[in-house]
Amino acid sequence: MYNVTTTACISDVSSAAVATASLFVADTVNRCAFHWCIAGRWLQTEPFVCPGGTAVKRGYVGTANPCSADAPDVNLCQGSSI
């Protein structure tokens, strides 16, 4: 099961920036996955998967690449499917 805070796509971006904002949000269940919000809308319904050797830090919300080799649980992520 995949999950993400549904309000994060809009609430973490100022209203003036929503039209052009690109935001990455960690999946709340799978540490190897993230969701991508562009202009206040989720890019797709299924999460994106980090490449092997990287993971998403718990609670990550930001504009930089969410996949990090420094994240805990990095050894669990194989980069193929969830």
PAPAMI-619257 format. One record per residue (C-alpha): x negated, y negated, z negated; residue in one letter. Coordinates in steps of 0.5 Angstrom, whole numbers, padded with zeros to 4 digits, always signed. Example, Ala and Ser with C-alpha at 12.3 -4.5 7.8 and 13.67 -1.06 7.14 Angstrom:
<nodes>
-0025+0009-0016A;-0027+0002-0014S;
</nodes>
This chain:
<nodes>
+0000+0000+0000M;-0003-0007+0002Y;-0001-0013-0002N;-0002-0021-0002V;+0001-0027-0006T;+0006-0029-0001T;+0005-0036-0003T;-0002-0037-0002A;-0002-0038+0005C;+0001-0045+0004I;+0000-0046-0003S;-0008-0046-0003D;-0008-0051+0003V;-0006-0059+0002S;+0000-0061+0006S;-0004-0065+0010A;-0009-0059+0012A;-0004-0054+0013V;-0003-0055+0021A;-0010-0053+0022T;-0012-0049+0016A;-0015-0043+0017S;-0015-0039+0010L;-0018-0032+0008F;-0014-0028+0002V;-0016-0022-0001A;-0011-0016-0001D;-0009-0015-0008T;-0009-0007-0008V;-0015-0006-0003N;-0022-0009-0004R;-0024-0007+0003C;-0019-0011+0006A;-0016-0019+0007F;-0011-0023+0010H;-0012-0029+0015W;-0007-0035+0014C;-0007-0040+0020I;-0003-0046+0020A;+0001-0044+0014G;+0003-0037+0017R;+0000-0030+0016W;-0004-0028+0023L;-0002-0021+0023Q;+0002-0016+0018T;-0003-0011+0017E;-0010-0013+0013P;-0016-0014+0017F;-0022-0009+0014V;-0029-0011+0012C;-0035-0008+0016P;-0038-0002+0012G;-0043-0004+0007G;-0038-0010+0005T;-0032-0012+0001A;-0028-0017-0002V;-0029-0020-0008K;-0022-0020-0013R;-0018-0026-0012G;-0022-0029-0006Y;-0018-0035-0003V;-0023-0039+0002G;-0025-0041+0009T;-0031-0037+0009A;-0032-0030+0011N;-0029-0026+0005P;-0033-0020+0007C;-0039-0020+0002S;-0045-0015+0001A;-0045-0018-0006D;-0038-0016-0008A;-0037-0010-0013P;-0034-0004-0010D;-0038-0005-0004V;-0040+0002-0004N;-0032+0004-0003L;-0032+0001+0004C;-0033+0004+0010Q;-0031-0001+0015G;-0026+0004+0019S;-0019+0005+0017S;-0016+0003+0010I;
</nodes>
